[in-house]
Amino acid sequence: MRSLALSRRSISALLLGSATLRGSLLGERRRGDCAGSFRRAWNGRPGDPRGGRACKSSGRDAPRRAGRPWRGVLCGADSKLLPAGLGRGGFHDSRGAGGGPSDRRRGGRAVKVHRIARPDLRLWEALVAASPNASFFLTPEFAQIAEAAYRTPTELFAFECEDGVRVLLPARRIASGRFRTYVAPGGGLPGGFLSDAALDPGRSAAVLQALAKIHDAAFRLTLDPREDLRLPPAAERSLRKDRVFVLDLGRGFVRIEQECFEKDFRRGCRRAARRGVSVSLERGQGAFQAFARLHAAGSRAWDAQSQQPSALFSACAAQAAAPAAPLELVLARDSAGTPVAGILGVRRGDTWTVWLAAMDRRARLLLPSTAAYGFAVERACAAGASSMVLGASGGIASVEAFKRSLGAQPVEFDLHVEVRGTLREGLRRVRAFGRWVHGVARRTRGQCAASPGGPGLGGVS
């Protein structure tokens, strides 16, 4: 008698809707193949995606068919391939959106997901080298800083597309109770994906759909403001717009100073110089400690949530001391040599990114921030950068006006993405339904109660 025990692959196929079973139930395969689909799901063997009965060569150890080469990119004991039905999901249509189910089945590209708890730097550095203009906050250097500052190691989620394209998402797991929550890179910093090929909206959506197959996890991603992926809406993810200011440096510093800088900004730079403010590029440990004190004081004055641990600046100072380091600290000092403003920036590829900025509010009449930003723009142009990312304004009108005075243009699109697994999305819907029921109960409370006079006309029963 056949045992009634189901393997993990069988449960995934039956409960989570494998492609073979779903295609048979929806009538996408030829008539008479439904029984074979149930038999393949029960025995735990994946069926032929083209339809037809499963054969012995379609087992787990059988060689893959010609024309569908999977490109192995991961190895080692730390690599975990997520099980079928949980980790394999999402299809990329190379011809773009608009095709029907049959077009999607013929032109789709399956995505497989690997989770690497302790990453191997060889794969990571290979994809970083393949993306010279990728964000610094996706590199192993930033992962070392984040682990030293926040005590959260970085895990890699690697995606293998059937056409050989490799996509990598470095993410940090934060403490969130029973479920797993990842941030990439966190803090509203520009991130995105590492890939050895261009990411179009279709492939990006397929990667996010495969990420949502991790049922008990949620991912909070911040995309690169230089790439508008135009992600389509989906039930398992939420999109939030944000406005980021980007300054075009292609015309050179002389023309930027004459054509882009507003009159008040140029006047502020001259006033700061007359009042004894000097700006320089510094890399010493003492300079980073002084900038840490400036940032802590400014965070207490503006927003306590923006405070950063002191270990962050120590880790940045250790990396900035290395030759050809991408981290650059622009520090403005008054006539007495006291640091009064600073900008921590990152130069990588063709982009100079403002990471953190701080100013001593007691010295604001010296206009040190104006002088520091003017020096940073000149430094970025001298380094050969073609764009400067100034970050978001946080909804503060004065900060937005200051960034516009440099000639920066706002870029607004769906920058923040939250991807939820099937279990997390189900819990979110249950909680939303509970809040809706509670709101309806509060609105209808007392409408069906008796009149103050009691039952009957005029309170007489």
C-alpha positions as CSV (number, residue, x, y, z in Angstrom):
1,M,0.0,0.0,0.0
2,R,1.4,3.4,-1.0
3,S,2.3,5.6,1.9
4,L,0.2,8.7,2.3
5,A,3.2,10.8,3.5
6,L,3.9,13.8,1.3
7,S,7.3,15.2,0.5
8,R,8.1,18.9,0.9
9,R,8.0,19.3,-2.9
10,S,4.6,17.6,-3.1
11,I,3.2,20.0,-0.4
12,S,4.6,23.0,-2.3
13,A,3.2,21.8,-5.6
14,L,-0.3,21.1,-4.1
15,L,-0.8,24.0,-1.8
16,L,1.3,26.8,-3.4
17,G,0.2,26.1,-7.0
18,S,3.0,24.7,-9.1
19,A,3.2,25.7,-12.7
20,T,2.3,22.2,-13.9
21,L,-0.8,21.8,-11.7
22,R,-2.0,25.4,-12.2
23,G,-1.7,25.0,-16.0
24,S,-3.7,21.9,-16.0
25,L,-6.5,23.3,-13.8
26,L,-6.7,26.5,-15.9
27,G,-6.9,24.6,-19.2
28,E,-3.6,25.9,-20.5
29,R,-2.4,22.4,-21.4
30,R,-3.9,19.8,-23.7
31,R,-6.9,17.9,-22.7
32,G,-6.4,14.7,-20.7
33,D,-3.2,15.8,-19.0
34,C,-4.8,16.7,-15.7
35,A,-4.4,13.3,-14.1
36,G,-0.7,13.3,-15.1
37,S,-0.3,16.6,-13.4
38,F,-1.8,15.4,-10.2
39,R,0.4,12.3,-10.4
40,R,3.6,14.3,-10.9
41,A,2.7,16.6,-8.0
42,W,1.9,13.6,-5.7
43,N,5.2,11.8,-6.6
44,G,7.3,15.0,-6.1
45,R,8.7,15.1,-9.7
46,P,8.5,18.3,-11.7
47,G,6.7,17.9,-15.0
48,D,7.8,19.0,-18.4
49,P,6.8,22.7,-18.7
50,R,5.8,22.0,-22.3
51,G,3.1,19.6,-21.2
52,G,2.8,15.8,-21.4
53,R,3.6,13.0,-19.1
54,A,6.6,13.0,-16.7
55,C,9.3,10.6,-17.6
56,K,12.3,9.2,-15.7
57,S,14.6,11.7,-17.2
58,S,12.7,14.6,-15.6
59,G,13.9,13.7,-12.1
60,R,16.0,15.8,-9.8
61,D,19.3,14.2,-10.9
62,A,18.6,14.3,-14.6
63,P,20.6,16.7,-16.8
64,R,18.9,19.9,-17.9
65,R,17.6,20.1,-21.4
66,A,19.6,21.8,-24.1
67,G,18.4,25.3,-24.8
68,R,17.6,26.0,-21.1
69,P,21.1,26.2,-19.6
70,W,21.1,27.3,-15.9
71,R,24.2,29.2,-15.2
72,G,25.6,28.1,-11.8
73,V,26.9,31.1,-9.9
74,L,26.9,29.9,-6.3
75,C,28.8,27.2,-4.4
76,G,29.7,26.3,-0.8
77,A,27.8,25.3,2.3
78,D,26.5,28.8,3.0
79,S,24.4,28.8,-0.2
80,K,20.8,27.8,0.3
81,L,18.6,27.2,-2.7
82,L,15.0,28.0,-1.6
83,P,12.7,25.0,-2.2
84,A,10.4,24.6,-5.2
85,G,7.2,26.5,-4.8
86,L,8.8,28.9,-2.3
87,G,11.9,30.2,-4.0
88,R,11.2,29.7,-7.7
89,G,8.8,32.3,-9.0
90,G,8.4,35.2,-11.3
91,F,8.7,35.2,-15.0
92,H,10.5,37.8,-17.1
93,D,9.1,38.5,-20.6
94,S,12.0,39.7,-22.7
95,R,9.6,41.3,-25.2
96,G,7.9,43.5,-22.7
97,A,4.4,43.6,-21.2
98,G,1.2,43.2,-23.0
99,G,1.4,39.5,-24.0
100,G,-1.3,36.9,-23.0
101,P,-0.7,33.8,-20.9
102,S,0.6,31.8,-23.9
103,D,3.0,34.6,-24.8
104,R,4.2,34.8,-21.2
105,R,4.7,31.0,-21.1
106,R,6.8,31.0,-24.3
107,G,8.8,34.1,-23.7
108,G,9.2,33.9,-19.9
109,R,12.4,33.5,-18.0
110,A,12.2,31.6,-14.7
111,V,14.0,33.0,-11.7
112,K,15.7,30.9,-9.0
113,V,16.6,32.4,-5.7
114,H,19.6,31.6,-3.5
115,R,20.1,32.9,0.0
116,I,23.7,33.2,1.3
117,A,24.0,33.8,5.0
118,R,27.8,34.2,4.9
119,P,28.6,35.7,1.5
120,D,31.6,34.7,-0.6
121,L,33.3,37.9,-1.7
122,R,34.3,36.5,-5.1
123,L,30.8,36.4,-6.5
124,W,30.0,39.8,-4.8
125,E,33.1,41.5,-6.1
126,A,32.5,40.0,-9.6
127,L,29.1,41.6,-9.9
128,V,30.4,44.9,-8.4
129,A,33.0,45.0,-11.1
130,A,30.4,44.3,-13.7
131,S,28.4,47.3,-12.5
132,P,31.0,50.1,-12.2
133,N,28.4,52.8,-11.7
134,A,26.3,50.9,-9.1
135,S,25.7,52.5,-5.7
136,F,28.4,52.3,-3.1
137,F,25.8,51.0,-0.6
138,L,25.6,47.7,-2.5
139,T,29.3,46.9,-2.2
140,P,31.2,44.8,0.4
141,E,32.9,47.9,1.7
142,F,29.6,49.3,2.9
143,A,28.6,45.9,4.3
144,Q,31.7,46.0,6.5
145,I,30.8,49.5,7.8
146,A,27.2,48.5,8.4
147,E,28.2,45.4,10.4
148,A,30.6,47.4,12.5
149,A,28.1,50.2,13.1
150,Y,24.7,48.4,13.4
151,R,25.8,44.8,14.3
152,T,23.8,43.5,11.5
153,P,25.6,41.2,9.0
154,T,24.7,41.4,5.3
155,E,23.1,38.5,3.6
156,L,23.0,38.0,-0.2
157,F,20.0,37.0,-2.2
158,A,21.2,35.8,-5.6
159,F,18.8,35.4,-8.5
160,E,19.6,33.2,-11.5
161,C,17.6,33.9,-14.6
162,E,17.3,31.2,-17.2
163,D,19.0,33.3,-19.9
164,G,22.1,33.5,-17.8
165,V,21.6,37.0,-16.2
166,R,22.8,37.2,-12.6
167,V,21.2,39.6,-10.1
168,L,22.3,40.2,-6.6
169,L,20.6,41.9,-3.6
170,P,22.6,42.6,-0.5
171,A,20.3,43.0,2.5
172,R,20.6,43.4,6.2
173,R,18.3,41.6,8.6
174,I,16.9,43.8,11.4
175,A,15.3,42.7,14.7
176,S,11.6,42.5,14.1
177,G,10.3,39.8,16.4
178,R,9.2,36.5,15.1
179,F,9.4,37.2,11.4
180,R,12.3,38.2,9.2
181,T,12.6,41.8,8.0
182,Y,15.4,42.9,5.7
183,V,16.5,46.4,4.7
184,A,18.5,47.1,1.5
185,P,20.5,49.2,2.1
186,G,18.5,51.0,4.8
187,G,18.2,54.6,6.0
188,G,16.8,55.8,2.7
189,L,20.2,55.4,1.0
190,P,20.3,54.8,-2.8
191,G,20.5,51.1,-3.5
192,G,18.9,48.9,-6.1
193,F,20.3,45.6,-7.6
194,L,23.7,44.4,-8.8
195,S,23.5,42.7,-12.2
196,D,25.7,41.8,-15.1
197,A,23.1,42.9,-17.5
198,A,20.7,45.8,-17.8
199,L,17.6,45.5,-15.6
200,D,14.4,46.5,-17.4
201,P,11.0,46.8,-15.7
202,G,10.0,43.2,-16.6
203,R,13.1,41.5,-15.2
204,S,13.0,43.7,-12.1
205,A,9.4,42.8,-11.5
206,A,10.3,39.1,-11.9
207,V,13.1,39.4,-9.4
208,L,10.8,41.0,-6.9
209,Q,8.1,38.4,-7.5
210,A,10.6,35.7,-6.8
211,L,11.6,37.5,-3.6
212,A,8.0,37.5,-2.5
213,K,8.0,33.7,-2.5
214,I,10.0,33.7,0.8
215,H,6.8,33.4,2.8
216,D,7.8,34.7,6.2
217,A,10.1,37.6,5.2
218,A,9.6,41.2,4.2
219,F,12.1,43.4,2.3
220,R,12.3,47.2,2.5
221,L,14.2,48.3,-0.6
222,T,15.4,51.7,-1.7
223,L,16.0,51.9,-5.5
224,D,18.6,54.0,-7.3
225,P,17.3,57.5,-8.2
226,R,19.3,57.4,-11.4
227,E,17.3,54.4,-12.7
228,D,13.5,54.6,-12.9
229,L,12.5,51.0,-13.2
230,R,8.8,51.8,-13.5
231,L,7.7,48.7,-11.6
232,P,4.1,47.5,-12.3
233,P,1.7,47.3,-9.4
234,A,1.4,43.9,-7.6
235,A,-0.4,42.7,-4.5
236,E,2.8,41.5,-2.7
237,R,4.6,44.8,-2.8
238,S,4.0,48.5,-1.9
239,L,5.5,51.4,-3.7
240,R,6.1,54.8,-2.2
241,K,7.2,57.9,-4.1
242,D,10.0,60.2,-3.0
243,R,11.7,63.2,-4.4
244,V,15.5,63.1,-4.7
245,F,17.7,66.0,-6.0
246,V,20.4,65.2,-8.6
247,L,22.8,67.8,-9.9
248,D,24.2,67.3,-13.5
249,L,28.0,67.9,-13.5
250,G,28.6,67.2,-17.2
251,R,29.1,70.9,-18.1
252,G,32.0,71.4,-15.7
253,F,32.4,73.5,-12.5
254,V,33.0,76.8,-14.2
255,R,29.7,76.7,-16.2
256,I,27.9,75.2,-13.2
257,E,29.0,78.1,-11.0
258,Q,27.9,80.6,-13.6
259,E,24.7,79.0,-14.9
260,C,23.4,76.7,-12.2
261,F,24.3,78.3,-8.9
262,E,21.7,80.9,-7.9
263,K,22.8,84.4,-7.1
264,D,22.3,84.0,-3.4
265,F,24.3,80.8,-3.3
266,R,27.3,82.4,-5.0
267,R,27.0,85.4,-2.7
268,G,27.0,83.0,0.3
269,C,30.2,81.3,-0.8
270,R,31.9,84.7,-1.1
271,R,30.6,85.8,2.3
272,A,31.8,82.6,4.0
273,A,35.3,83.1,2.6
274,R,35.4,86.8,3.8
275,R,34.3,85.6,7.3
276,G,37.2,83.2,7.6
277,V,35.6,79.9,6.7
278,S,38.1,77.5,5.1
279,V,37.0,74.2,3.5
280,S,39.3,71.2,2.8
281,L,39.2,67.4,2.2
282,E,40.2,65.5,5.3
283,R,40.7,61.8,6.0
284,G,42.1,61.6,9.5
285,Q,40.5,60.0,12.5
286,G,40.3,63.3,14.4
287,A,38.3,64.8,11.5
288,F,35.8,62.0,11.5
289,Q,35.4,62.3,15.2
290,A,34.7,66.0,14.9
291,F,32.2,65.4,12.1
292,A,30.5,62.8,14.4
293,R,30.1,65.4,17.1
294,L,28.6,67.8,14.6
295,H,26.2,65.2,13.3
296,A,25.1,64.2,16.8
297,A,24.3,67.8,17.7
298,G,22.5,68.4,14.5
299,S,20.4,65.2,14.9
300,R,19.3,66.2,18.3
301,A,18.2,69.6,17.0
302,W,16.4,68.2,13.9
303,D,15.2,64.7,14.4
304,A,16.4,62.2,17.0
305,Q,15.8,59.2,14.7
306,S,18.6,60.4,12.4
307,Q,21.3,59.9,15.0
308,Q,24.0,57.5,14.0
309,P,26.2,55.4,16.3
310,S,29.8,56.5,16.8
311,A,31.0,53.2,15.5
312,L,29.8,54.2,12.0
313,F,32.2,57.1,11.8
314,S,35.1,55.1,13.2
315,A,34.5,52.4,10.5
316,C,34.3,55.1,7.9
317,A,37.6,56.6,9.1
318,A,39.3,53.2,8.9
319,Q,38.2,52.8,5.3
320,A,38.9,56.4,4.3
321,A,42.6,56.0,5.4
322,A,43.2,53.4,2.6
323,P,44.5,54.7,-0.7
324,A,42.0,55.4,-3.4
325,A,39.1,55.0,-0.9
326,P,35.7,56.1,-2.2
327,L,34.8,57.9,1.1
328,E,35.5,61.6,1.2
329,L,35.0,64.0,4.1
330,V,34.6,67.7,3.3
331,L,35.1,69.7,6.5
332,A,34.5,73.5,6.9
333,R,36.3,75.3,9.8
334,D,36.0,78.8,11.1
335,S,38.9,81.3,11.6
336,A,39.9,79.6,14.8
337,G,40.1,76.2,13.2
338,T,37.0,74.7,14.8
339,P,34.9,72.4,12.6
340,V,31.5,74.0,12.0
341,A,30.1,72.0,9.0
342,G,30.9,68.9,7.1
343,I,29.7,66.6,4.3
344,L,30.5,62.8,4.1
345,G,30.3,61.8,0.5
346,V,31.0,58.8,-1.6
347,R,32.6,58.8,-5.0
348,R,32.1,55.7,-7.2
349,G,31.9,55.5,-10.9
350,D,30.4,58.6,-12.5
351,T,28.5,59.7,-9.4
352,W,29.3,61.6,-6.2
353,T,26.7,60.9,-3.5
354,V,26.1,62.9,-0.4
355,W,25.7,60.4,2.5
356,L,25.6,62.6,5.6
357,A,25.8,66.3,6.2
358,A,25.9,68.3,9.4
359,M,26.4,71.9,10.6
360,D,26.8,73.7,13.9
361,R,23.7,75.9,14.2
362,R,25.5,78.4,16.4
363,A,27.8,79.2,13.4
364,R,25.1,79.4,10.8
365,L,25.8,83.2,10.3
366,L,29.2,82.2,8.8
367,L,27.4,80.2,6.1
368,P,29.7,77.2,6.4
369,S,27.3,74.7,4.7
370,T,27.2,76.9,1.6
371,A,30.9,76.9,1.4
372,A,31.1,73.1,2.0
373,Y,28.6,72.3,-0.7
374,G,30.4,74.6,-3.2
375,F,33.7,72.9,-2.4
376,A,32.0,69.4,-2.8
377,V,30.7,70.3,-6.2
378,E,34.1,71.5,-7.3
379,R,35.7,68.4,-5.9
380,A,33.2,66.1,-7.7
381,C,33.8,67.8,-11.0
382,A,37.6,67.5,-10.6
383,A,37.2,63.8,-9.9
384,G,35.4,63.3,-13.2
385,A,31.9,62.7,-11.9
386,S,29.0,63.4,-14.2
387,S,26.2,63.6,-11.5
388,M,25.9,64.4,-7.9
389,V,23.1,62.9,-5.8
390,L,22.1,65.3,-3.0
391,G,19.5,63.0,-1.5
392,A,15.9,63.8,-0.4
393,S,14.7,66.9,1.4
394,G,12.6,65.1,4.0
395,G,9.7,67.4,3.3
396,I,11.5,70.4,4.8
397,A,11.0,73.4,2.5
398,S,14.2,75.2,3.5
399,V,16.3,72.1,2.7
400,E,14.6,71.7,-0.6
401,A,15.1,75.4,-1.5
402,F,18.8,75.1,-0.6
403,K,19.3,72.1,-2.9
404,R,17.5,74.0,-5.7
405,S,19.9,76.9,-5.2
406,L,22.8,74.6,-6.3
407,G,20.9,73.9,-9.6
408,A,19.9,70.4,-8.6
409,Q,16.7,69.0,-10.3
410,P,14.2,66.9,-8.4
411,V,13.6,63.3,-9.5
412,E,10.4,61.8,-8.3
413,F,9.2,58.2,-8.8
414,D,8.5,55.1,-6.8
415,L,11.8,55.0,-4.9
416,H,10.9,52.9,-1.9
417,V,9.6,49.3,-2.3
418,E,8.3,46.9,0.3
419,V,8.1,43.3,-0.8
420,R,6.2,40.9,1.5
421,G,6.1,37.1,1.5
422,T,2.9,35.2,1.2
423,L,2.6,34.7,5.0
424,R,3.4,38.3,5.8
425,E,1.0,39.6,3.1
426,G,-1.7,37.3,4.5
427,L,-1.2,38.6,8.0
428,R,-1.2,42.2,6.7
429,R,-4.6,41.6,5.0
430,V,-6.1,40.0,8.1
431,R,-5.0,42.9,10.2
432,A,-6.3,45.4,7.7
433,F,-9.7,43.6,7.7
434,G,-9.7,43.6,11.5
435,R,-9.1,47.4,11.5
436,W,-11.9,47.8,9.0
437,V,-14.3,45.7,11.1
438,H,-13.4,47.7,14.2
439,G,-14.0,51.0,12.3
440,V,-17.4,49.8,11.1
441,A,-18.3,48.7,14.6
442,R,-17.4,52.1,16.0
443,R,-19.3,54.0,13.4
444,T,-22.5,51.9,13.8
445,R,-22.3,51.8,17.6
446,G,-25.5,53.2,19.2
447,Q,-27.5,53.5,15.9
448,C,-29.6,50.4,16.8
449,A,-30.0,51.2,20.4
450,A,-33.3,52.1,21.9
451,S,-34.4,55.7,22.3
452,P,-33.5,57.5,25.6
453,G,-37.2,57.3,26.7
454,G,-37.2,53.5,26.6
455,P,-39.3,51.2,24.3
456,G,-42.6,52.3,23.0
457,L,-44.0,55.7,22.1
458,G,-43.0,58.4,24.5
459,G,-41.3,56.0,26.8
460,V,-44.5,54.1,27.7
461,S,-44.3,50.4,27.0
